[in-house]
Amino acid sequence: MISITRLNGSQMWLNAMMIETVEETPDTYVTLVNGKRIIVLEKAAEVIARVKEYSIEIGIHAATIKVQQTEEWS
């Protein structure tokens, strides 16, 4: 889970695995795989950095790199 801040200033915890897209137009919109959109105070780069940190923390990042390397070697 990652911490994000809604426009009204309230903090919420979001399942990073449910994020489909993050876009900044100029507000930052987080779109989930179920289609729900959340507007947050953080910049898109900050949300993406938190997702990357979370992925590294739970070990998904390393597994993704290993799969990519294996595919490149084939």
PyMOL Python script that loads the backbone (N, CA, C, O; Angstrom):
from pymol import cmd

cmd.read_pdbstr("""\
ATOM      1  N   MET A   1       0.850  -1.174   0.000  1.00  0.00           N
ATOM      2  CA  MET A   1       0.000   0.000   0.000  1.00  0.00           C
ATOM      3  C   MET A   1       0.897   1.239   0.000  1.00  0.00           C
ATOM      4  O   MET A   1       1.974   1.250   0.596  1.00  0.00           O
ATOM      5  N   ILE A   2       0.420   2.280  -0.687  1.00  0.00           N
ATOM      6  CA  ILE A   2       1.134   3.548  -0.688  1.00  0.00           C
ATOM      7  C   ILE A   2       0.229   4.628  -0.119  1.00  0.00           C
ATOM      8  O   ILE A   2      -0.995   4.555  -0.232  1.00  0.00           O
ATOM      9  N   SER A   3       0.838   5.616   0.483  1.00  0.00           N
ATOM     10  CA  SER A   3       0.108   6.739   1.053  1.00  0.00           C
ATOM     11  C   SER A   3      -0.045   7.817  -0.011  1.00  0.00           C
ATOM     12  O   SER A   3       0.921   8.191  -0.676  1.00  0.00           O
ATOM     13  N   ILE A   4      -1.281   8.317  -0.165  1.00  0.00           N
ATOM     14  CA  ILE A   4      -1.541   9.441  -1.063  1.00  0.00           C
ATOM     15  C   ILE A   4      -2.474  10.410  -0.351  1.00  0.00           C
ATOM     16  O   ILE A   4      -3.106  10.058   0.645  1.00  0.00           O
ATOM     17  N   THR A   5      -2.554  11.633  -0.869  1.00  0.00           N
ATOM     18  CA  THR A   5      -3.372  12.665  -0.244  1.00  0.00           C
ATOM     19  C   THR A   5      -4.447  13.121  -1.223  1.00  0.00           C
ATOM     20  O   THR A   5      -4.148  13.547  -2.339  1.00  0.00           O
ATOM     21  N   ARG A   6      -5.690  13.027  -0.794  1.00  0.00           N
ATOM     22  CA  ARG A   6      -6.805  13.507  -1.619  1.00  0.00           C
ATOM     23  C   ARG A   6      -6.781  15.029  -1.684  1.00  0.00           C
ATOM     24  O   ARG A   6      -6.069  15.674  -0.914  1.00  0.00           O
ATOM     25  N   LEU A   7      -7.546  15.597  -2.586  1.00  0.00           N
ATOM     26  CA  LEU A   7      -7.589  17.054  -2.736  1.00  0.00           C
ATOM     27  C   LEU A   7      -8.032  17.773  -1.469  1.00  0.00           C
ATOM     28  O   LEU A   7      -7.616  18.906  -1.224  1.00  0.00           O
ATOM     29  N   ASN A   8      -8.876  17.126  -0.658  1.00  0.00           N
ATOM     30  CA  ASN A   8      -9.352  17.765   0.573  1.00  0.00           C
ATOM     31  C   ASN A   8      -8.337  17.671   1.707  1.00  0.00           C
ATOM     32  O   ASN A   8      -8.615  18.107   2.824  1.00  0.00           O
ATOM     33  N   GLY A   9      -7.150  17.099   1.430  1.00  0.00           N
ATOM     34  CA  GLY A   9      -6.087  17.010   2.427  1.00  0.00           C
ATOM     35  C   GLY A   9      -6.096  15.737   3.248  1.00  0.00           C
ATOM     36  O   GLY A   9      -5.184  15.515   4.044  1.00  0.00           O
ATOM     37  N   SER A  10      -7.098  14.902   3.075  1.00  0.00           N
ATOM     38  CA  SER A  10      -7.137  13.664   3.851  1.00  0.00           C
ATOM     39  C   SER A  10      -6.198  12.625   3.237  1.00  0.00           C
ATOM     40  O   SER A  10      -6.107  12.479   2.018  1.00  0.00           O
ATOM     41  N   GLN A  11      -5.510  11.916   4.116  1.00  0.00           N
ATOM     42  CA  GLN A  11      -4.580  10.880   3.669  1.00  0.00           C
ATOM     43  C   GLN A  11      -5.331   9.573   3.489  1.00  0.00           C
ATOM     44  O   GLN A  11      -6.248   9.258   4.248  1.00  0.00           O
ATOM     45  N   MET A  12      -4.933   8.822   2.482  1.00  0.00           N
ATOM     46  CA  MET A  12      -5.510   7.489   2.302  1.00  0.00           C
ATOM     47  C   MET A  12      -4.401   6.539   1.874  1.00  0.00           C
ATOM     48  O   MET A  12      -3.355   6.964   1.384  1.00  0.00           O
ATOM     49  N   TRP A  13      -4.641   5.270   2.062  1.00  0.00           N
ATOM     50  CA  TRP A  13      -3.701   4.229   1.655  1.00  0.00           C
ATOM     51  C   TRP A  13      -4.306   3.513   0.466  1.00  0.00           C
ATOM     52  O   TRP A  13      -5.462   3.092   0.496  1.00  0.00           O
ATOM     53  N   LEU A  14      -3.508   3.380  -0.582  1.00  0.00           N
ATOM     54  CA  LEU A  14      -3.979   2.827  -1.836  1.00  0.00           C
ATOM     55  C   LEU A  14      -3.176   1.580  -2.185  1.00  0.00           C
ATOM     56  O   LEU A  14      -1.950   1.572  -2.068  1.00  0.00           O
ATOM     57  N   ASN A  15      -3.858   0.542  -2.608  1.00  0.00           N
ATOM     58  CA  ASN A  15      -3.194  -0.674  -3.056  1.00  0.00           C
ATOM     59  C   ASN A  15      -2.482  -0.362  -4.374  1.00  0.00           C
ATOM     60  O   ASN A  15      -3.127  -0.177  -5.406  1.00  0.00           O
ATOM     61  N   ALA A  16      -1.160  -0.305  -4.332  1.00  0.00           N
ATOM     62  CA  ALA A  16      -0.368   0.074  -5.504  1.00  0.00           C
ATOM     63  C   ALA A  16      -0.557  -0.903  -6.659  1.00  0.00           C
ATOM     64  O   ALA A  16      -0.364  -0.529  -7.815  1.00  0.00           O
ATOM     65  N   MET A  17      -0.926  -2.132  -6.373  1.00  0.00           N
ATOM     66  CA  MET A  17      -1.115  -3.134  -7.416  1.00  0.00           C
ATOM     67  C   MET A  17      -2.388  -2.886  -8.224  1.00  0.00           C
ATOM     68  O   MET A  17      -2.581  -3.489  -9.280  1.00  0.00           O
ATOM     69  N   MET A  18      -3.244  -2.013  -7.737  1.00  0.00           N
ATOM     70  CA  MET A  18      -4.505  -1.710  -8.420  1.00  0.00           C
ATOM     71  C   MET A  18      -4.399  -0.499  -9.346  1.00  0.00           C
ATOM     72  O   MET A  18      -5.366  -0.157 -10.027  1.00  0.00           O
ATOM     73  N   ILE A  19      -3.230   0.153  -9.376  1.00  0.00           N
ATOM     74  CA  ILE A  19      -3.066   1.348 -10.206  1.00  0.00           C
ATOM     75  C   ILE A  19      -2.827   0.940 -11.655  1.00  0.00           C
ATOM     76  O   ILE A  19      -1.943   0.138 -11.954  1.00  0.00           O
ATOM     77  N   GLU A  20      -3.631   1.509 -12.542  1.00  0.00           N
ATOM     78  CA  GLU A  20      -3.462   1.266 -13.979  1.00  0.00           C
ATOM     79  C   GLU A  20      -2.663   2.397 -14.614  1.00  0.00           C
ATOM     80  O   GLU A  20      -1.705   2.149 -15.346  1.00  0.00           O
ATOM     81  N   THR A  21      -3.057   3.646 -14.333  1.00  0.00           N
ATOM     82  CA  THR A  21      -2.332   4.785 -14.894  1.00  0.00           C
ATOM     83  C   THR A  21      -2.247   5.921 -13.880  1.00  0.00           C
ATOM     84  O   THR A  21      -3.057   6.026 -12.960  1.00  0.00           O
ATOM     85  N   VAL A  22      -1.231   6.771 -14.083  1.00  0.00           N
ATOM     86  CA  VAL A  22      -1.083   8.009 -13.314  1.00  0.00           C
ATOM     87  C   VAL A  22      -0.828   9.100 -14.337  1.00  0.00           C
ATOM     88  O   VAL A  22       0.085   8.990 -15.155  1.00  0.00           O
ATOM     89  N   GLU A  23      -1.634  10.153 -14.293  1.00  0.00           N
ATOM     90  CA  GLU A  23      -1.446  11.236 -15.251  1.00  0.00           C
ATOM     91  C   GLU A  23      -1.570  12.590 -14.563  1.00  0.00           C
ATOM     92  O   GLU A  23      -2.276  12.733 -13.565  1.00  0.00           O
ATOM     93  N   GLU A  24      -0.883  13.564 -15.105  1.00  0.00           N
ATOM     94  CA  GLU A  24      -0.870  14.903 -14.535  1.00  0.00           C
ATOM     95  C   GLU A  24      -1.368  15.873 -15.594  1.00  0.00           C
ATOM     96  O   GLU A  24      -0.708  16.077 -16.613  1.00  0.00           O
ATOM     97  N   THR A  25      -2.558  16.485 -15.350  1.00  0.00           N
ATOM     98  CA  THR A  25      -3.177  17.318 -16.402  1.00  0.00           C
ATOM     99  C   THR A  25      -3.911  18.541 -15.876  1.00  0.00           C
ATOM    100  O   THR A  25      -5.101  18.556 -16.189  1.00  0.00           O
ATOM    101  N   PRO A  26      -3.505  19.517 -15.187  1.00  0.00           N
ATOM    102  CA  PRO A  26      -2.338  19.574 -14.329  1.00  0.00           C
ATOM    103  C   PRO A  26      -2.555  18.854 -13.004  1.00  0.00           C
ATOM    104  O   PRO A  26      -1.588  18.543 -12.310  1.00  0.00           O
ATOM    105  N   ASP A  27      -3.831  18.578 -12.634  1.00  0.00           N
ATOM    106  CA  ASP A  27      -4.062  17.764 -11.424  1.00  0.00           C
ATOM    107  C   ASP A  27      -3.569  16.354 -11.685  1.00  0.00           C
ATOM    108  O   ASP A  27      -3.525  15.902 -12.829  1.00  0.00           O
ATOM    109  N   THR A  28      -3.198  15.662 -10.617  1.00  0.00           N
ATOM    110  CA  THR A  28      -2.734  14.287 -10.765  1.00  0.00           C
ATOM    111  C   THR A  28      -3.913  13.343 -10.572  1.00  0.00           C
ATOM    112  O   THR A  28      -4.560  13.337  -9.524  1.00  0.00           O
ATOM    113  N   TYR A  29      -4.177  12.552 -11.597  1.00  0.00           N
ATOM    114  CA  TYR A  29      -5.244  11.558 -11.576  1.00  0.00           C
ATOM    115  C   TYR A  29      -4.620  10.173 -11.488  1.00  0.00           C
ATOM    116  O   TYR A  29      -3.717   9.840 -12.256  1.00  0.00           O
ATOM    117  N   VAL A  30      -5.104   9.366 -10.548  1.00  0.00           N
ATOM    118  CA  VAL A  30      -4.702   7.970 -10.442  1.00  0.00           C
ATOM    119  C   VAL A  30      -5.911   7.155 -10.888  1.00  0.00           C
ATOM    120  O   VAL A  30      -6.981   7.244 -10.285  1.00  0.00           O
ATOM    121  N   THR A  31      -5.741   6.368 -11.935  1.00  0.00           N
ATOM    122  CA  THR A  31      -6.823   5.527 -12.427  1.00  0.00           C
ATOM    123  C   THR A  31      -6.538   4.094 -12.004  1.00  0.00           C
ATOM    124  O   THR A  31      -5.444   3.575 -12.228  1.00  0.00           O
ATOM    125  N   LEU A  32      -7.528   3.461 -11.392  1.00  0.00           N
ATOM    126  CA  LEU A  32      -7.382   2.087 -10.919  1.00  0.00           C
ATOM    127  C   LEU A  32      -7.864   1.105 -11.985  1.00  0.00           C
ATOM    128  O   LEU A  32      -8.548   1.494 -12.932  1.00  0.00           O
ATOM    129  N   VAL A  33      -7.513  -0.144 -11.828  1.00  0.00           N
ATOM    130  CA  VAL A  33      -7.883  -1.154 -12.821  1.00  0.00           C
ATOM    131  C   VAL A  33      -9.391  -1.336 -12.928  1.00  0.00           C
ATOM    132  O   VAL A  33      -9.880  -1.833 -13.943  1.00  0.00           O
ATOM    133  N   ASN A  34     -10.136  -0.943 -11.898  1.00  0.00           N
ATOM    134  CA  ASN A  34     -11.599  -1.058 -11.954  1.00  0.00           C
ATOM    135  C   ASN A  34     -12.250   0.176 -12.583  1.00  0.00           C
ATOM    136  O   ASN A  34     -13.476   0.268 -12.647  1.00  0.00           O
ATOM    137  N   GLY A  35     -11.414   1.142 -13.054  1.00  0.00           N
ATOM    138  CA  GLY A  35     -11.929   2.333 -13.706  1.00  0.00           C
ATOM    139  C   GLY A  35     -12.113   3.535 -12.798  1.00  0.00           C
ATOM    140  O   GLY A  35     -12.314   4.646 -13.288  1.00  0.00           O
ATOM    141  N   LYS A  36     -12.051   3.344 -11.494  1.00  0.00           N
ATOM    142  CA  LYS A  36     -12.219   4.447 -10.555  1.00  0.00           C
ATOM    143  C   LYS A  36     -11.033   5.401 -10.694  1.00  0.00           C
ATOM    144  O   LYS A  36      -9.890   4.965 -10.826  1.00  0.00           O
ATOM    145  N   ARG A  37     -11.317   6.723 -10.662  1.00  0.00           N
ATOM    146  CA  ARG A  37     -10.264   7.740 -10.755  1.00  0.00           C
ATOM    147  C   ARG A  37     -10.216   8.528  -9.458  1.00  0.00           C
ATOM    148  O   ARG A  37     -11.252   8.892  -8.901  1.00  0.00           O
ATOM    149  N   ILE A  38      -9.019   8.785  -8.988  1.00  0.00           N
ATOM    150  CA  ILE A  38      -8.810   9.538  -7.755  1.00  0.00           C
ATOM    151  C   ILE A  38      -7.897  10.719  -8.094  1.00  0.00           C
ATOM    152  O   ILE A  38      -6.862  10.541  -8.736  1.00  0.00           O
ATOM    153  N   ILE A  39      -8.276  11.907  -7.668  1.00  0.00           N
ATOM    154  CA  ILE A  39      -7.422  13.088  -7.840  1.00  0.00           C
ATOM    155  C   ILE A  39      -6.627  13.247  -6.548  1.00  0.00           C
ATOM    156  O   ILE A  39      -7.194  13.243  -5.455  1.00  0.00           O
ATOM    157  N   VAL A  40      -5.303  13.388  -6.682  1.00  0.00           N
ATOM    158  CA  VAL A  40      -4.438  13.473  -5.506  1.00  0.00           C
ATOM    159  C   VAL A  40      -3.582  14.732  -5.562  1.00  0.00           C
ATOM    160  O   VAL A  40      -3.392  15.316  -6.628  1.00  0.00           O
ATOM    161  N   LEU A  41      -3.065  15.148  -4.399  1.00  0.00           N
ATOM    162  CA  LEU A  41      -2.224  16.333  -4.316  1.00  0.00           C
ATOM    163  C   LEU A  41      -0.801  16.088  -4.806  1.00  0.00           C
ATOM    164  O   LEU A  41      -0.152  17.010  -5.298  1.00  0.00           O
ATOM    165  N   GLU A  42      -0.309  14.857  -4.678  1.00  0.00           N
ATOM    166  CA  GLU A  42       1.053  14.545  -5.093  1.00  0.00           C
ATOM    167  C   GLU A  42       1.198  14.683  -6.605  1.00  0.00           C
ATOM    168  O   GLU A  42       0.240  14.476  -7.349  1.00  0.00           O
ATOM    169  N   LYS A  43       2.395  15.030  -7.049  1.00  0.00           N
ATOM    170  CA  LYS A  43       2.716  15.049  -8.476  1.00  0.00           C
ATOM    171  C   LYS A  43       2.815  13.610  -8.971  1.00  0.00           C
ATOM    172  O   LYS A  43       3.062  12.694  -8.187  1.00  0.00           O
ATOM    173  N   ALA A  44       2.625  13.414 -10.269  1.00  0.00           N
ATOM    174  CA  ALA A  44       2.664  12.074 -10.852  1.00  0.00           C
ATOM    175  C   ALA A  44       3.992  11.384 -10.560  1.00  0.00           C
ATOM    176  O   ALA A  44       4.016  10.197 -10.235  1.00  0.00           O
ATOM    177  N   ALA A  45       5.097  12.118 -10.674  1.00  0.00           N
ATOM    178  CA  ALA A  45       6.416  11.525 -10.436  1.00  0.00           C
ATOM    179  C   ALA A  45       6.543  10.996  -9.006  1.00  0.00           C
ATOM    180  O   ALA A  45       7.194   9.977  -8.777  1.00  0.00           O
ATOM    181  N   GLU A  46       5.931  11.680  -8.055  1.00  0.00           N
ATOM    182  CA  GLU A  46       5.984  11.239  -6.658  1.00  0.00           C
ATOM    183  C   GLU A  46       5.168   9.964  -6.454  1.00  0.00           C
ATOM    184  O   GLU A  46       5.601   9.053  -5.748  1.00  0.00           O
ATOM    185  N   VAL A  47       3.992   9.899  -7.070  1.00  0.00           N
ATOM    186  CA  VAL A  47       3.163   8.686  -6.963  1.00  0.00           C
ATOM    187  C   VAL A  47       3.909   7.502  -7.584  1.00  0.00           C
ATOM    188  O   VAL A  47       3.941   6.413  -7.012  1.00  0.00           O
ATOM    189  N   ILE A  48       4.506   7.722  -8.753  1.00  0.00           N
ATOM    190  CA  ILE A  48       5.244   6.662  -9.438  1.00  0.00           C
ATOM    191  C   ILE A  48       6.432   6.211  -8.597  1.00  0.00           C
ATOM    192  O   ILE A  48       6.706   5.014  -8.512  1.00  0.00           O
ATOM    193  N   ALA A  49       7.141   7.151  -7.972  1.00  0.00           N
ATOM    194  CA  ALA A  49       8.273   6.802  -7.107  1.00  0.00           C
ATOM    195  C   ALA A  49       7.807   5.949  -5.932  1.00  0.00           C
ATOM    196  O   ALA A  49       8.492   4.999  -5.552  1.00  0.00           O
ATOM    197  N   ARG A  50       6.658   6.271  -5.354  1.00  0.00           N
ATOM    198  CA  ARG A  50       6.130   5.484  -4.230  1.00  0.00           C
ATOM    199  C   ARG A  50       5.753   4.075  -4.681  1.00  0.00           C
ATOM    200  O   ARG A  50       5.961   3.109  -3.946  1.00  0.00           O
ATOM    201  N   VAL A  51       5.202   3.957  -5.882  1.00  0.00           N
ATOM    202  CA  VAL A  51       4.859   2.633  -6.412  1.00  0.00           C
ATOM    203  C   VAL A  51       6.138   1.824  -6.629  1.00  0.00           C
ATOM    204  O   VAL A  51       6.184   0.638  -6.302  1.00  0.00           O
ATOM    205  N   LYS A  52       7.177   2.459  -7.178  1.00  0.00           N
ATOM    206  CA  LYS A  52       8.459   1.769  -7.383  1.00  0.00           C
ATOM    207  C   LYS A  52       9.062   1.317  -6.060  1.00  0.00           C
ATOM    208  O   LYS A  52       9.531   0.185  -5.944  1.00  0.00           O
ATOM    209  N   GLU A  53       9.051   2.206  -5.053  1.00  0.00           N
ATOM    210  CA  GLU A  53       9.567   1.850  -3.727  1.00  0.00           C
ATOM    211  C   GLU A  53       8.800   0.659  -3.155  1.00  0.00           C
ATOM    212  O   GLU A  53       9.397  -0.269  -2.610  1.00  0.00           O
ATOM    213  N   TYR A  54       7.488   0.694  -3.283  1.00  0.00           N
ATOM    214  CA  TYR A  54       6.653  -0.400  -2.795  1.00  0.00           C
ATOM    215  C   TYR A  54       6.992  -1.710  -3.516  1.00  0.00           C
ATOM    216  O   TYR A  54       7.093  -2.764  -2.888  1.00  0.00           O
ATOM    217  N   SER A  55       7.166  -1.631  -4.836  1.00  0.00           N
ATOM    218  CA  SER A  55       7.495  -2.829  -5.620  1.00  0.00           C
ATOM    219  C   SER A  55       8.828  -3.427  -5.184  1.00  0.00           C
ATOM    220  O   SER A  55       8.962  -4.645  -5.073  1.00  0.00           O
ATOM    221  N   ILE A  56       9.803  -2.571  -4.940  1.00  0.00           N
ATOM    222  CA  ILE A  56      11.102  -3.046  -4.465  1.00  0.00           C
ATOM    223  C   ILE A  56      10.954  -3.672  -3.086  1.00  0.00           C
ATOM    224  O   ILE A  56      11.534  -4.722  -2.807  1.00  0.00           O
ATOM    225  N   GLU A  57      10.181  -3.030  -2.234  1.00  0.00           N
ATOM    226  CA  GLU A  57       9.979  -3.512  -0.867  1.00  0.00           C
ATOM    227  C   GLU A  57       9.376  -4.918  -0.825  1.00  0.00           C
ATOM    228  O   GLU A  57       9.757  -5.732   0.017  1.00  0.00           O
ATOM    229  N   ILE A  58       8.441  -5.205  -1.725  1.00  0.00           N
ATOM    230  CA  ILE A  58       7.803  -6.519  -1.688  1.00  0.00           C
ATOM    231  C   ILE A  58       8.440  -7.519  -2.650  1.00  0.00           C
ATOM    232  O   ILE A  58       8.019  -8.673  -2.722  1.00  0.00           O
ATOM    233  N   GLY A  59       9.463  -7.069  -3.394  1.00  0.00           N
ATOM    234  CA  GLY A  59      10.212  -7.986  -4.238  1.00  0.00           C
ATOM    235  C   GLY A  59       9.723  -8.141  -5.657  1.00  0.00           C
ATOM    236  O   GLY A  59      10.258  -8.962  -6.402  1.00  0.00           O
ATOM    237  N   ILE A  60       8.724  -7.376  -6.054  1.00  0.00           N
ATOM    238  CA  ILE A  60       8.207  -7.487  -7.416  1.00  0.00           C
ATOM    239  C   ILE A  60       9.201  -6.905  -8.412  1.00  0.00           C
ATOM    240  O   ILE A  60       9.359  -7.437  -9.510  1.00  0.00           O
ATOM    241  N   HIS A  61       9.867  -5.829  -8.043  1.00  0.00           N
ATOM    242  CA  HIS A  61      10.805  -5.156  -8.937  1.00  0.00           C
ATOM    243  C   HIS A  61      11.914  -6.113  -9.378  1.00  0.00           C
ATOM    244  O   HIS A  61      12.231  -6.192 -10.565  1.00  0.00           O
ATOM    245  N   ALA A  62      12.496  -6.829  -8.439  1.00  0.00           N
ATOM    246  CA  ALA A  62      13.578  -7.761  -8.763  1.00  0.00           C
ATOM    247  C   ALA A  62      13.073  -8.880  -9.670  1.00  0.00           C
ATOM    248  O   ALA A  62      13.774  -9.289 -10.596  1.00  0.00           O
ATOM    249  N   ALA A  63      11.880  -9.369  -9.416  1.00  0.00           N
ATOM    250  CA  ALA A  63      11.317 -10.438 -10.240  1.00  0.00           C
ATOM    251  C   ALA A  63      11.062  -9.947 -11.659  1.00  0.00           C
ATOM    252  O   ALA A  63      11.281 -10.686 -12.619  1.00  0.00           O
ATOM    253  N   THR A  64      10.605  -8.718 -11.799  1.00  0.00           N
ATOM    254  CA  THR A  64      10.348  -8.145 -13.124  1.00  0.00           C
ATOM    255  C   THR A  64      11.645  -8.004 -13.901  1.00  0.00           C
ATOM    256  O   THR A  64      11.695  -8.321 -15.089  1.00  0.00           O
ATOM    257  N   ILE A  65      12.683  -7.536 -13.250  1.00  0.00           N
ATOM    258  CA  ILE A  65      13.979  -7.381 -13.917  1.00  0.00           C
ATOM    259  C   ILE A  65      14.503  -8.738 -14.362  1.00  0.00           C
ATOM    260  O   ILE A  65      15.024  -8.866 -15.470  1.00  0.00           O
ATOM    261  N   LYS A  66      14.372  -9.749 -13.517  1.00  0.00           N
ATOM    262  CA  LYS A  66      14.859 -11.076 -13.865  1.00  0.00           C
ATOM    263  C   LYS A  66      14.113 -11.628 -15.080  1.00  0.00           C
ATOM    264  O   LYS A  66      14.731 -12.225 -15.962  1.00  0.00           O
ATOM    265  N   VAL A  67      12.799 -11.437 -15.136  1.00  0.00           N
ATOM    266  CA  VAL A  67      12.018 -11.916 -16.282  1.00  0.00           C
ATOM    267  C   VAL A  67      12.439 -11.180 -17.536  1.00  0.00           C
ATOM    268  O   VAL A  67      12.581 -11.798 -18.591  1.00  0.00           O
ATOM    269  N   GLN A  68      12.644  -9.864 -17.448  1.00  0.00           N
ATOM    270  CA  GLN A  68      13.069  -9.107 -18.621  1.00  0.00           C
ATOM    271  C   GLN A  68      14.432  -9.578 -19.113  1.00  0.00           C
ATOM    272  O   GLN A  68      14.644  -9.697 -20.320  1.00  0.00           O
ATOM    273  N   GLN A  69      15.360  -9.848 -18.192  1.00  0.00           N
ATOM    274  CA  GLN A  69      16.683 -10.317 -18.587  1.00  0.00           C
ATOM    275  C   GLN A  69      16.591 -11.677 -19.242  1.00  0.00           C
ATOM    276  O   GLN A  69      17.284 -11.937 -20.227  1.00  0.00           O
ATOM    277  N   THR A  70      15.759 -12.541 -18.721  1.00  0.00           N
ATOM    278  CA  THR A  70      15.594 -13.871 -19.290  1.00  0.00           C
ATOM    279  C   THR A  70      15.034 -13.773 -20.703  1.00  0.00           C
ATOM    280  O   THR A  70      15.483 -14.487 -21.600  1.00  0.00           O
ATOM    281  N   GLU A  71      14.051 -12.889 -20.906  1.00  0.00           N
ATOM    282  CA  GLU A  71      13.471 -12.711 -22.229  1.00  0.00           C
ATOM    283  C   GLU A  71      14.494 -12.151 -23.212  1.00  0.00           C
ATOM    284  O   GLU A  71      14.493 -12.531 -24.383  1.00  0.00           O
ATOM    285  N   GLU A  72      15.361 -11.259 -22.758  1.00  0.00           N
ATOM    286  CA  GLU A  72      16.381 -10.684 -23.625  1.00  0.00           C
ATOM    287  C   GLU A  72      17.417 -11.723 -24.035  1.00  0.00           C
ATOM    288  O   GLU A  72      17.963 -11.639 -25.135  1.00  0.00           O
ATOM    289  N   TRP A  73      17.697 -12.689 -23.186  1.00  0.00           N
ATOM    290  CA  TRP A  73      18.695 -13.710 -23.458  1.00  0.00           C
ATOM    291  C   TRP A  73      18.177 -14.778 -24.415  1.00  0.00           C
ATOM    292  O   TRP A  73      18.957 -15.514 -25.020  1.00  0.00           O
ATOM    293  N   SER A  74      16.885 -14.854 -24.544  1.00  0.00           N
ATOM    294  CA  SER A  74      16.312 -15.906 -25.411  1.00  0.00           C
ATOM    295  C   SER A  74      16.467 -15.594 -26.856  1.00  0.00           C
ATOM    296  O   SER A  74      16.040 -16.376 -27.705  1.00  0.00           O
TER     297      SER A  74
END
""", "prot")
cmd.dss("prot")
cmd.show_as("cartoon", "prot")
cmd.util.cbc("prot")
cmd.orient("prot")
